[in-house]
């Protein structure tokens, strides 16, 4: 990571990993003035086997400190935004959210509680310049 006048910037390529015991947390800051509506987009390519993920909004008003982040100290879940069902077709899931300038938006992507034990185990590298194999992004 590096710090700029606009804030902390993470590396362009990030590993997304989800199992029954591991989830991925990602965060964004709304920086466009006067844009009270945000859209969260999740685009994922076809998967070998069907898996259901759950996407949660976390209760955070300041950026999460990733150097101390763990399951025990992660912000609490405040809302389930929905299940994301991965399968043989590409997926382009999105959700509209309310946001104001300087809002910190923090999300957790984990296995759905409906997923049987051991059947949820996926990972991919989110490549900044490529849309494959997976991409999670937000549009403000």
SENU-885663 format. One line per 8 residues: number of its first residue (from 1); their letters; for each residue x, y, z of C-alpha. Coordinates in Angstrom, 1 decimal, decimal comma, always signed. Each point is the difference from the previous one (the first is absolute). Last residue first. Example, Ala and Ser with C-alpha at 12.3 -4.5 7.8 and 13.67 -1.06 7.14 Angstrom:
BEGIN
2) SA) +13,7:-1,1:+7,1 ~ -1,4:-3,4:+0,7 $
This chain:
BEGIN
140) XXXXXXXX) -19,7:+6,0:-7,9 ~ +0,7:-3,3:-1,7 ~ +1,4:-2,8:+2,2 ~ +2,1:-2,9:-1,0 ~ +0,4:-3,7:+0,5 ~ +1,7:-1,7:-2,9 ~ +0,9:-3,6:-0,7 ~ +1,9:-2,2:-2,4 $
132) XXXXXXXX) -0,1:+2,2:-2,0 ~ -1,0:+3,7:-0,2 ~ +3,6:+1,0:-0,7 ~ +1,8:+3,2:+0,9 ~ -0,4:-0,1:+3,8 ~ +0,3:-3,7:+0,2 ~ -2,0:-1,6:+2,8 ~ +1,7:-3,2:+0,8 $
124) XXXXXXXX) -2,3:-2,9:+0,5 ~ -1,2:-2,2:+2,8 ~ -2,7:-2,4:+0,7 ~ -0,9:-2,6:+2,7 ~ -3,6:-0,4:+0,9 ~ -1,0:-3,7:-0,1 ~ +1,8:-0,9:+3,2 ~ -3,1:+0,4:+2,2 $
116) XXXXXXXX) -3,2:+0,4:-1,9 ~ -0,8:+3,5:-1,3 ~ -3,3:+1,5:+1,4 ~ +2,0:+2,1:+2,5 ~ +1,5:+1,7:-3,1 ~ +3,7:+0,0:-0,3 ~ +1,6:+3,3:+0,5 ~ +0,4:+3,5:-1,7 $
108) XXXXXXXX) +0,3:+2,7:+2,6 ~ -0,7:+3,7:-0,8 ~ +1,2:+3,4:+1,2 ~ -1,2:+3,3:-1,4 ~ +1,8:+3,0:+1,4 ~ -2,1:+3,1:-0,6 ~ +2,1:+3,1:-1,0 ~ -2,7:+1,5:-2,2 $
100) XXXXXXXX) -3,4:-1,7:+0,6 ~ -1,2:-3,5:-0,6 ~ -3,3:-1,8:-0,7 ~ +0,4:-3,4:-1,6 ~ -0,9:-1,6:-3,3 ~ +0,9:-3,7:-0,4 ~ +1,8:-1,9:-2,7 ~ +0,6:-3,5:-1,2 $
92) XXXXXXXX) +1,7:-0,8:-3,4 ~ +0,5:-3,7:-0,1 ~ +1,6:-2,2:-2,7 ~ -1,8:-3,3:-0,5 ~ +0,9:-3,4:+1,3 ~ -0,8:+0,9:+3,6 ~ +0,3:+2,6:+2,7 ~ -3,0:+1,0:+2,1 $
84) XXXXXXXX) +0,4:+3,4:+1,8 ~ -2,2:+0,2:+3,0 ~ -1,2:+3,4:+1,1 ~ +0,8:+3,3:+1,6 ~ +0,1:-1,4:+3,5 ~ -0,1:+2,9:+2,3 ~ +1,8:+1,3:+3,1 ~ +2,9:-2,5:+0,3 $
76) XXXXXXXX) +2,4:+0,9:+2,8 ~ +3,4:+1,6:-0,7 ~ +2,8:-2,5:+0,1 ~ +1,8:-0,4:+3,3 ~ -0,5:-3,8:+0,7 ~ +0,3:-1,0:-3,7 ~ +3,3:+1,9:-0,4 ~ +1,1:+3,4:-1,1 $
68) XXXXXXXX) +3,0:+1,5:+1,8 ~ +2,1:+1,0:-3,1 ~ -3,2:+0,4:-2,0 ~ -1,1:+3,1:+2,0 ~ -3,6:+0,3:-1,1 ~ -0,8:+3,4:-1,5 ~ -2,2:+2,2:+2,2 ~ -3,8:-0,1:+0,2 $
60) XXXXXXXX) -0,3:-3,8:+0,3 ~ -3,0:-2,3:+0,6 ~ +0,5:-2,7:-2,7 ~ -2,2:-0,5:-3,1 ~ -0,3:-3,7:-0,7 ~ +0,3:-2,1:-3,2 ~ -0,8:-3,7:+0,2 ~ +1,5:-2,5:-2,3 $
52) XXXXXXXX) -1,7:-3,0:-1,6 ~ +2,1:-2,6:-1,9 ~ -0,7:-1,9:-3,1 ~ +3,0:-2,0:-1,4 ~ +2,6:+0,7:-2,6 ~ -0,6:+3,8:+0,1 ~ -0,9:+2,4:-2,8 ~ +1,4:+3,5:+0,3 $
44) XXXXXXXX) -0,7:+2,4:+2,8 ~ -1,2:+3,6:-0,2 ~ -1,0:+1,7:+3,3 ~ -1,3:+3,6:-0,3 ~ -0,9:+2,3:+2,9 ~ -2,0:+3,0:-1,1 ~ +0,1:+3,4:+1,8 ~ -2,7:+2,6:+0,4 $
36) XXXXXXXX) +0,4:+3,3:+1,8 ~ +2,4:+1,4:-2,6 ~ +0,3:+3,7:+1,0 ~ +3,8:+0,0:+0,6 ~ +1,8:-3,0:-1,5 ~ +2,3:-1,6:+2,7 ~ -2,0:-3,0:+1,1 ~ +2,6:-2,1:+1,9 $
28) XXXXXXXX) +0,4:-3,7:-0,8 ~ +0,5:-3,1:+2,1 ~ +0,6:-3,8:-0,5 ~ -0,3:-2,9:+2,4 ~ +0,6:-3,5:-1,2 ~ -1,2:-3,0:+2,0 ~ +1,8:-3,0:+1,4 ~ -1,5:-2,9:+2,2 $
20) XXXXXXXX) -2,6:-1,5:-2,4 ~ +2,2:+1,1:-2,9 ~ +0,5:+3,2:-1,9 ~ +3,2:+1,5:-1,5 ~ +0,4:+3,1:-2,1 ~ +3,6:+0,8:-0,7 ~ +0,7:+3,6:-1,1 ~ +1,8:+1,5:-3,0 $
12) XXXXXXXX) +0,1:+3,8:-0,2 ~ +1,8:+0,3:+3,4 ~ -2,0:+2,0:+2,6 ~ -0,1:+3,8:-0,1 ~ -0,4:+1,9:+3,3 ~ -1,4:+3,5:-0,3 ~ -0,6:+2,8:-2,5 ~ +3,2:+1,8:+1,1 $
4) XXXX) +1,9:-3,3:-0,6 ~ +0,9:-3,0:+2,3 ~ +1,4:-3,2:-1,3 ~ -1,0:-3,6:+0,4 $
